[in-house]
Amino acid sequence: MKIDAEMLELFLAQLKLCKVSPGEVVVVLSAGAEWADYAQAFMVAAQQLGAQTFNLNVSRSQRNAVAVQGRHPLVGNKLALETLKSADMVIDLVGLLFSREQAEIQAAGARILRVMEPLHVLKQMFPTEDLRRRVEFAKSLLEKAKELRFTSEAGTDIRYELGQYPVISEYGYTFEAGRWDHFPSGFAFTQGNDGGINGTVVLQPGDIIAAFKQYVQSKVVLRVEKGYVVAIEGDGMDAQLIKDYMDRFNDPRAFAISHIGWGLNEKARWYQFSATRQLAEEHVMNALSFYGNVLFSTGPNLELGGTNDTACHMDLPMRQCSLWLDGVRILDKGDVVHPEMKVSA
Ligand code: FE
């Protein structure tokens, strides 16, 4: 297989950010023929930095295995799991997200980098040290906060009590033992306390339904009581789409409020779904990461140590919202105003 020069250069820069060094072991985890070019290029890049590397390839037996939380080809494969646990770094081209196996690999000290976007998105949103600094600052604020509130002129006003759950940062690379990240990304998030989320969220045209890779076209009002969506209102098609989609899981836990945070990657594009010609190949990292979005979501909270493992997860990045932590303003109508998180002009 020929290695694309541009891909190799990008992965070399990525592994340098991850501080891959001589003597380390970097395992590239892949499934079947998926991402074979990425697997090869990551191995060559790791070798150039003096690391030992190999490709652990598993077969994906279930269709759509990735779509269901915690189910992936590593389940029951003890030798593969032990191998990954003894690595210094794992490049995850399979999708271990939120699984028990991923938690085990991290606990054993291996850092994990998830990669699932096509090359043009990896290039476009490539992480920087400044992004890491701003995302880690967001994480430190969330860790101290007791209350998050966000509002919008469209009528959103919702409060999250905080403190029960940990905070996760994603800035697109990882150099700390046991730390997971997703290349590319750019946000920090946590989860409201059990029963401690109350208010109203109003989705308006231009907000994003990531599960459908499409923009909201008509106003949707979500009434939230004690951590659950109790009513979905709206005259347009979007309210019907969201309600019907969530209903079809036949799972009351689908209506729970999930992670909350905000986007900080100034290279990510809100308009990506309209601009791209390769929508089918792309994942949703532009939508989740764009600068100044409130990343509101519903469904599971396993990722943050909770017990809700419903398969219905909705990421709903919102524009033009204002957000406060304990009364300190972070966002003003969709713009980052806190000096430590603002992109310097
Ligand atoms: Fe999510």
Residues whose N, C-alpha, C, O or C-beta is under 5 A from the ligand:
A	BS01	FE	S297 D315
